[in-house]
Amino acid sequence: MPKGFLIVNPRSGTGEETPALVAAAAELGIETHVLSPGDDPAACVGEADVVGAAGGDGTLGAVASVALERGVPFVCVPFGTRNHFARDLGLDLDDPIAALAAFSSGVSRVVDVGHVGDRVFLNNVSIGAYATLVHRSALQVVRSLHRPERVVIDGAPVVARVVLFANNAYRLDGTREQLDSGELHLYVAHGLLKRSWNERVGLRFAVDGVREVAIDGEAEHVEPPFEVRLDPGG
C-alpha cells in the first residue's frame, strides 16, 4: 500500500506547478492521480493510509468526504485560486510542495466538518447573490440584489440577499480564527452593510424553498427540504 494517495486538480489555479508537484510526491512515495475533465475526485481516490487533495476548496471537500468515510487522515495541499480552507489552516499558500510533508509527519489536527444533504463542506454553504453568481452570471447577481432570496429556515420565512452557513465563525476580513469551535454560524444579510446582517449559532438548520446553493464555492442543486449541520471534530 502506498504511503499516501494524492488527487491533483490541474485546473485549479494556473496548473503550471502540476508536474513539479507530481514529481515531488513520487520522490516521497506518494501515489498521485491527476484529474482529467469529467473525473469525479471522490471516485478517483485510491487505497492508502492517508489521502489528500491538491486543488481548490471544491476538490478538497470531495476528497475529504472519502477520508471521513474510510476513517483515515486527510492532507490539504493548497493548489487552487483562493484556497480558503488551506489559508484558515495556516498553510503557506505559495508552497504547495511543502504541504506534502504532512503525509509522513505523524502530526494531525482535528477540525469540524459541515454537511449539507449528503455533501461535505469545509468552509460554507451560501444561498442568494453568491450562489446565483456561481450558477449563472454577474448580471443575474445584480438583479438578485434587487430581488432578495426567499428561503425558509427552521420553519420561519427569511428574505435576504445572502444566506451563509459557515463552518466556524468568519471575521470581517473573510477569514476564520478557529476551525474547531464546534459551532455552525448562520449569517443572514438583509442589506450590503454588516449592520444589516443577523447571526445565529447552532449545530443544524432545516432549509426549504431553495434548490440552488454554492457549497465551498461550487454550484450545486440540493433537493429541498434539506438540512445543514455541523459535525464537531468530524
C-alpha positions in Angstrom: 0.0 0.0 0.0 1.4 3.5 -0.9 2.4 5.9 1.9 -0.3 8.2 0.6 -2.6 8.9 -2.3 -3.0 12.4 -3.7 -5.6 13.7 -6.0 -4.3 16.6 -8.1 -6.7 19.0 -9.9 -4.5 20.7 -12.7 -7.3 23.1 -13.4 -7.1 24.7 -10.0 -5.2 28.0 -10.1 -2.8 28.2 -13.1 -2.0 24.5 -13.1 1.6 25.3 -14.1 3.0 23.6 -10.9 1.3 20.2 -11.6 4.4 18.4 -13.0 6.7 19.6 -10.1 4.1 18.6 -7.5 3.6 15.1 -9.0 7.4 14.6 -9.2 7.8 15.7 -5.6 5.1 13.4 -4.4 6.7 10.5 -6.3 10.0 11.1 -4.5 8.2 10.8 -1.2 6.4 7.6 -2.2 3.0 9.2 -2.6 0.9 7.9 -5.4 -0.9 10.6 -7.4 -3.9 10.8 -9.8 -4.1 13.9 -12.0 -7.8 14.6 -12.7 -9.0 14.7 -16.3 -12.1 16.6 -17.4 -15.2 14.9 -16.2 -13.4 12.9 -13.4 -15.2 12.7 -10.0 -12.4 13.4 -7.4 -14.1 11.2 -4.8 -14.3 8.3 -7.2 -10.6 8.5 -8.1 -9.2 8.2 -4.6 -7.0 5.1 -4.4 -6.3 2.9 -1.3 -3.9 4.4 1.2 -3.5 5.0 4.9 -3.5 8.8 4.1 -5.4 10.6 1.3 -5.0 14.1 0.2 -6.1 16.7 -2.4 -4.2 19.4 -4.3 -6.8 21.8 -5.6 -9.4 24.3 -4.8 -11.9 24.1 -2.0 -14.4 22.1 -4.0 -11.8 19.4 -4.8 -10.7 19.3 -1.2 -14.2 18.8 0.1 -14.8 15.9 -2.3 -11.7 14.0 -1.2 -12.2 14.9 2.5 -15.5 13.1 2.3 -13.7 9.9 1.2 -11.3 10.3 4.1 -14.2 10.6 6.5 -15.9 7.5 5.2 -12.7 5.5 5.5 -11.6 7.0 8.8 -8.2 7.9 7.5 -6.3 11.2 7.8 -6.8 13.9 5.1 -3.9 16.1 3.7 -4.8 19.5 2.3 -2.4 20.8 -0.4 -3.1 24.4 -1.4 -3.3 24.4 -5.2 -6.4 26.4 -6.1 -7.2 30.1 -6.8 -8.4 31.1 -3.3 -7.5 28.2 -1.0 -9.8 29.4 1.8 -9.5 26.2 3.8 -5.7 26.0 3.5 -5.4 29.7 4.4 -7.5 29.3 7.5 -5.4 26.2 8.5 -2.4 28.5 8.3 -0.6 26.7 5.4 1.8 28.5 3.1 -0.3 29.1 0.0 2.7 29.8 -2.1 4.4 26.5 -1.4 2.1 23.5 -2.1 5.1 21.1 -2.2 5.9 21.8 1.4 2.4 20.6 2.4 3.3 17.1 1.1 5.3 16.6 4.3 2.0 16.1 6.2 1.7 12.7 4.6 4.5 11.3 6.8 4.8 13.8 9.6 2.6 11.9 12.0 1.1 15.2 13.2 -2.6 15.7 12.8 -5.2 18.3 13.7 -8.9 17.7 14.3 -11.3 20.2 12.8 -15.1 20.5 12.4 -16.8 19.3 9.2 -20.1 20.5 7.7 -22.8 18.5 5.9 -25.5 19.7 3.5 -27.7 16.8 2.4 -25.1 14.1 1.6 -22.4 16.5 0.7 -19.4 17.5 2.9 -18.3 21.2 3.2 -15.2 22.6 4.8 -15.9 26.3 4.6 -19.5 27.3 3.9 -22.8 26.9 2.1 -24.3 30.0 0.6 -27.7 30.9 -0.8 -28.6 34.2 -2.6 -26.3 36.5 -4.6 -23.1 34.5 -4.4 -24.9 31.2 -5.2 -26.5 33.0 -8.2 -23.0 34.1 -9.4 -21.6 30.5 -9.4 -24.8 29.1 -11.0 -25.4 31.9 -13.6 -23.9 35.3 -14.3 -22.8 38.6 -12.8 -25.8 40.3 -14.4 -28.2 38.0 -12.6 -26.3 38.7 -9.4 -27.1 42.4 -9.8 -30.7 41.5 -10.4 -30.8 39.3 -7.3 -29.7 42.2 -5.2 -32.9 43.9 -6.1 -34.9 40.7 -5.7 -33.7 39.1 -2.4 -33.9 35.3 -2.0 -36.9 33.9 -0.2 -36.0 30.8 1.9 -37.4 29.0 4.9 -35.1 28.3 7.8 -36.3 26.2 10.7 -39.8 26.7 9.6 -39.6 30.5 9.5 -39.6 32.5 6.2 -36.5 34.6 5.6 -36.0 37.2 2.9 -32.3 38.1 2.4 -29.7 39.0 -0.3 -27.3 36.4 1.1 -27.7 33.5 3.5 -24.5 31.9 4.6 -24.0 28.7 6.7 -20.4 28.8 8.0 -18.2 26.1 9.5 -17.0 28.2 12.4 -17.2 32.0 12.6 -16.0 34.3 9.9 -14.3 37.6 10.7 -14.9 40.8 8.8 -11.9 40.1 6.5 -13.4 36.8 5.4 -11.1 34.6 7.4 -11.7 32.2 10.3 -9.7 32.2 13.6 -10.9 28.8 14.5 -11.8 25.5 12.7 -12.7 23.6 15.9 -15.2 25.7 17.9 -18.0 23.2 17.3 -20.3 26.0 16.0 -22.2 26.3 12.8 -22.8 30.0 12.1 -25.8 31.3 10.1 -25.4 34.8 8.6 -28.4 36.4 7.1 -27.6 39.5 5.1 -30.6 41.7 4.5 -28.5 44.5 3.0 -25.0 45.1 1.9 -23.7 46.6 5.1 -22.6 44.5 8.1 -25.1 46.2 10.4 -27.9 44.8 8.4 -26.8 41.2 9.0 -28.2 38.8 11.5 -26.2 36.0 13.0 -27.3 32.7 14.7 -25.2 29.8 16.1 -26.3 26.2 16.3 -25.4 22.7 15.2 -28.1 22.2 12.5 -30.6 24.2 10.5 -33.5 23.0 8.4 -33.8 24.7 5.0 -36.7 24.7 2.5 -37.8 26.7 -0.6 -34.5 26.8 -2.4 -32.5 24.4 -4.7 -29.5 26.4 -6.0 -26.7 26.7 -3.5 -22.9 27.1 -3.5 -21.0 24.5 -1.5 -17.4 25.7 -0.8 -17.8 27.9 -3.9 -19.1 25.1 -6.2 -22.5 25.3 -7.8 -24.8 22.6 -6.6 -28.5 21.7 -6.7 -29.9 20.3 -3.5 -33.5 18.9 -3.3 -35.5 20.7 -0.6 -36.1 20.3 2.2 -32.6 19.7 3.3 -30.5 20.1 6.5 -27.3 21.9 7.0 -25.4 20.5 10.0 -22.0 20.5 11.7 -20.1 17.5 12.9 -17.8 18.9 15.6 -14.4 17.3 15.5 -15.5 15.4 12.4 
